């Protein structure tokens, strides 16, 4: 990713403020962009299990795709667990999309005179938790009119059994570690960024205890079932998964894909399974054969 960033101009702008805490989003414009045409939008949501990570981390493929497709890319921050709840994160998602529709075009026109953005050509891309937020964007906010979803190892839905299951025996040390972390959180704390590998020990404890669902909360809007029941129509979807993923088991993503296909058989869905662990795709570019196949699907509908 580092070698790609100098090829794009970056600006950071606040899309919402809560309790005097600004929520920034990065806006990136390829230096090769053609100002004579309205630019499509590519929105990137970062991963990290909803409890860690920061915007643009990692974001190799969307950066390369934005440059290739003359697109403007936006990558927002959002509140993180366990300081926040799953519903808090969905509120951030809602507020972000409202800002995109109401304010992003004017911001782009002012920051980059001569550039215009075409919100009717919007695609979303996310890895892990970011893939979950990409899918949730289409499920819960149909007015955004997303043209295509690109989601990697994204099955962190609380109603998918293979994701962070409750173990038969919870390691006491891991449970105590989580309790100690939660105990030191001050009321009203908002955490928006913990760059990788921050909080890796917390993530390991969550994996060992199966407490991710507890952090998310039990509201039905967080579930895959609710999204599939309420969405009248879904955009085309490209899902990527590592065969040897130790964080997001392939069985969880298999269930996600099967349930989407059952509920919305009319939706074009490409499921790319490749050897490798979580983040298997990070060194791969647009010319990798399985990625080229996915990009072929993407280009049928976007930009």
C-alpha positions in Angstrom: 0.0 0.0 0.0 2.8 2.4 0.8 4.0 2.6 -2.8 0.5 3.4 -4.0 -0.4 6.3 -1.6 2.0 8.8 -3.2 0.0 8.3 -6.4 -3.1 9.7 -4.8 -3.8 13.1 -3.2 -5.3 12.7 0.3 -7.5 15.0 2.3 -9.2 14.3 5.6 -12.5 15.8 6.6 -14.9 15.3 9.5 -18.2 13.6 8.5 -19.8 13.8 12.0 -19.0 15.0 15.5 -20.3 13.3 18.6 -19.6 14.5 22.2 -17.0 16.9 20.8 -15.2 14.0 19.1 -14.7 14.5 15.3 -15.1 11.4 13.1 -12.7 11.8 10.1 -12.8 10.2 6.7 -10.0 10.1 4.2 -10.8 11.3 0.7 -8.3 10.2 -2.0 -8.1 11.3 -5.6 -5.7 9.6 -8.0 -3.2 12.1 -9.5 -3.9 10.7 -12.9 -7.7 11.4 -12.6 -9.5 12.7 -15.7 -11.3 15.9 -14.7 -13.3 16.0 -17.9 -15.6 13.2 -16.7 -17.7 12.8 -13.6 -15.8 10.4 -11.3 -17.3 7.3 -9.7 -17.1 6.7 -6.0 -15.3 3.8 -4.3 -16.0 3.6 -0.5 -13.6 1.5 1.6 -14.4 0.2 5.1 -11.4 -1.0 7.1 -11.2 -4.3 8.9 -10.2 -5.3 12.4 -13.1 -7.3 13.9 -14.9 -4.0 14.7 -12.6 -3.6 17.7 -9.3 -2.5 16.1 -7.9 -1.0 12.8 -8.0 2.4 11.2 -9.2 3.7 7.9 -7.1 2.8 4.9 -5.6 -0.2 6.7 -5.2 -2.4 4.7 -6.4 -1.0 1.4 -4.1 -2.2 -1.4 -6.7 -3.4 -3.8 -9.2 -0.5 -3.5 -6.3 2.0 -4.0 -5.2 0.3 -7.1 -8.8 -0.1 -8.3 -9.5 3.6 -7.7 -6.5 4.6 -9.8 -7.4 2.2 -12.6 -11.1 3.3 -12.8 -10.7 7.1 -12.4 -12.5 6.9 -9.1 -12.6 9.0 -6.0 -12.1 6.9 -2.9 -13.4 7.5 0.6 -12.4 5.6 3.7 -14.2 6.5 7.0 -13.4 5.8 10.6 -16.2 4.4 12.9 -16.5 3.6 16.6 -14.9 0.5 17.8 -15.9 -2.3 20.2 -16.1 -2.7 23.2 -16.2 1.1 23.9 -19.1 1.1 21.4 -21.8 -1.3 20.6 -22.8 -2.8 17.3 -25.8 -0.4 17.1 -23.4 2.6 17.6 -21.4 1.4 14.6 -24.5 1.1 12.5 -25.4 4.7 13.5 -21.9 5.8 12.3 -22.6 3.9 9.0 -25.9 5.7 8.6 -24.4 9.1 9.4 -21.5 8.5 7.0 -23.8 7.6 4.1 -25.9 10.7 4.8 -22.8 12.8 4.7 -21.7 11.2 1.4 -25.1 12.0 -0.2 -25.4 15.5 1.2 -21.9 16.9 1.5 -19.3 14.9 -0.4 -19.9 16.3 -3.9 -19.6 19.9 -2.7 -16.5 19.1 -0.7 -14.8 17.5 -3.7 -15.7 20.4 -6.0 -14.2 22.9 -3.5 -11.1 20.9 -2.7 -10.4 19.8 -6.3 -11.8 22.5 -8.6 -13.0 21.0 -11.8 -13.7 17.6 -10.4 -17.3 16.3 -10.1 -18.4 13.0 -8.4 -21.2 10.8 -9.7 -22.9 9.2 -6.6 -25.0 7.1 -8.9 -21.9 5.1 -9.6 -20.9 4.0 -6.0 -19.1 0.7 -5.2 -18.1 -0.5 -1.7 -15.0 -2.5 -0.7 -14.1 -3.9 2.7 -11.9 -6.6 4.3 -13.1 -8.6 7.3 -15.2 -6.3 9.5 -15.1 -3.8 6.6 -16.7 -6.5 4.4 -19.5 -6.8 7.0 -20.0 -3.0 6.9 -20.0 -3.1 3.1 -22.8 -5.8 3.1 -24.7 -3.9 5.8 -24.6 -0.8 3.7 -26.5 -2.5 1.0 -28.8 -4.4 3.3 -29.8 -1.4 5.5 -29.4 1.7 3.3 -30.9 0.9 -0.1 -31.2 4.6 -0.9 -27.4 4.8 -1.4 -27.9 2.8 -4.6 -24.6 0.8 -4.4 -23.7 -0.7 -7.7 -21.5 -3.6 -6.5 -20.0 -5.0 -3.3 -16.5 -6.3 -2.9 -16.1 -8.1 0.5 -13.3 -10.2 1.9 -13.6 -12.8 4.6 -16.7 -10.9 5.9 -19.0 -13.3 7.7 -18.8 -11.7 11.2 -22.5 -11.8 11.6 -23.7 -12.8 15.1 -26.2 -15.4 13.6 -23.5 -17.3 11.7 -22.5 -20.2 14.0 -18.9 -20.7 12.8 -17.9 -17.1 13.6 -16.3 -16.8 17.0 -18.3 -19.7 18.6 -18.7 -20.0 22.4 -16.1 -22.6 23.5 -17.1 -25.5 25.7 -14.6 -24.2 28.3 -13.6 -20.5 28.5 -9.9 -19.9 29.4 -10.0 -18.0 32.7 -7.0 -15.9 31.8 -8.5 -14.7 28.6 -11.8 -13.9 30.3 -10.0 -12.0 33.0 -8.0 -10.1 30.5 -11.2 -8.9 28.7 -12.8 -8.0 32.0 -9.8 -5.9 33.0 -9.8 -4.1 29.7 -13.5 -3.3 30.0 -13.1 -2.1 33.6 -10.7 0.6 32.6 -12.9 2.1 30.0 -14.2 5.5 31.1 -17.9 6.3 30.5 -18.4 8.0 27.2 -15.1 7.0 25.7 -15.1 7.0 21.9 -12.3 5.1 20.2 -12.1 5.4 16.4 -8.6 4.1 15.6 -6.2 1.5 16.8 -3.7 0.8 13.9 -2.6 -2.8 13.4 -1.1 -4.6 15.4 -2.7 -2.7 18.3 -5.0 -4.7 20.6 -3.8 -8.0 19.1 -3.9 -9.5 22.7 -7.5 -8.3 23.1 -8.4 -10.0 19.8 -6.8 -13.2 20.8 -8.8 -13.2 24.1 -12.0 -12.5 22.2 -11.3 -15.5 19.9 -10.7 -17.7 22.9 -13.8 -16.7 24.8 -16.4 -16.2 22.1 -17.4 -12.8 23.5 -17.7 -10.9 20.2 -21.5 -11.3 20.2 -21.7 -9.9 23.7 -19.9 -6.8 22.5 -22.0 -6.4 19.4 -25.3 -6.7 21.3 -28.4 -8.6 20.4 -30.3 -6.2 18.2 -31.7 -7.9 15.1 -30.4 -5.2 12.7 -26.9 -6.6 13.3 -27.8 -10.0 11.9 -27.6 -11.5 8.5 -31.2 -12.8 8.8 -32.6 -9.2 9.2 -30.6 -7.9 6.3 -31.7 -10.7 4.0 -35.4 -10.4 5.1 -35.6 -6.6 4.7 -33.5 -6.0 1.6 -35.8 -6.0 -1.5 -32.9 -6.2 -3.9 -29.2 -6.7 -3.6 -26.4 -5.4 -5.9 -23.9 -7.8 -7.4 -21.5 -9.2 -4.8 -17.9 -10.5 -5.0 -16.8 -12.3 -1.8 -13.2 -13.5 -1.2 -12.1 -16.0 1.3 -8.9 -17.8 2.4 -9.0 -21.6 2.5 -6.9 -21.7 5.6 -8.3 -18.6 7.4 -7.8 -19.1 11.2 -9.7 -15.9 12.1 -12.7 -16.1 9.7 -13.3 -19.8 9.1 -14.2 -20.8 5.6 -17.3 -22.6 7.0 -18.6 -19.2 8.2 -18.2 -17.6 4.8 -19.7 -20.7 3.1 -22.8 -20.2 5.2 -23.0 -16.5 4.4 -22.8 -17.2 0.7 -25.3 -20.0 0.8 -27.8 -17.9 2.8 -27.5 -14.9 0.4 -28.0 -17.2 -2.6 -31.0 -18.8 -1.0 -32.7 -15.5 0.0 -31.8 -13.6 -3.2 -31.2 -16.1 -6.0 -31.5 -13.3 -8.5 -28.3 -11.6 -7.1 -25.1 -12.2 -9.1 -22.6 -13.5 -6.6 -19.0 -14.5 -7.2 -17.3 -16.5 -4.4 -13.5 -16.6 -4.8 -11.8 -19.1 -2.4 -8.0 -19.2 -2.5 -5.2 -20.8 -0.4 -4.1 -18.8 2.5 -4.8 -17.3 5.9 -6.6 -14.1 6.9 -5.3 -11.4 4.7 -4.2 -13.9 2.0 -4.9 -11.3 -0.7 -2.8 -8.4 0.6 0.1 -8.9 -1.8 -2.1 -9.6 -4.8 -2.8 -7.0 -7.6 -5.4 -6.5 -10.2 -3.7 -8.9 -12.6 -3.9 -11.9 -10.2 -6.1 -14.4 -12.1 -8.8 -14.7 -9.4 -8.8 -11.0 -8.8 -9.0 -10.3 -12.6 -12.1 -12.6 -12.6 -13.7 -10.6 -9.8 -12.8 -7.3 -11.4 -14.5 -8.5 -14.6 -17.7 -8.9 -12.6 -17.2 -5.5 -11.0 -16.8 -3.7 -14.3 -20.1 -5.1 -15.6 -21.8 -2.8 -13.1 -19.3 -0.2 -12.0 -17.9 2.3 -12.8 
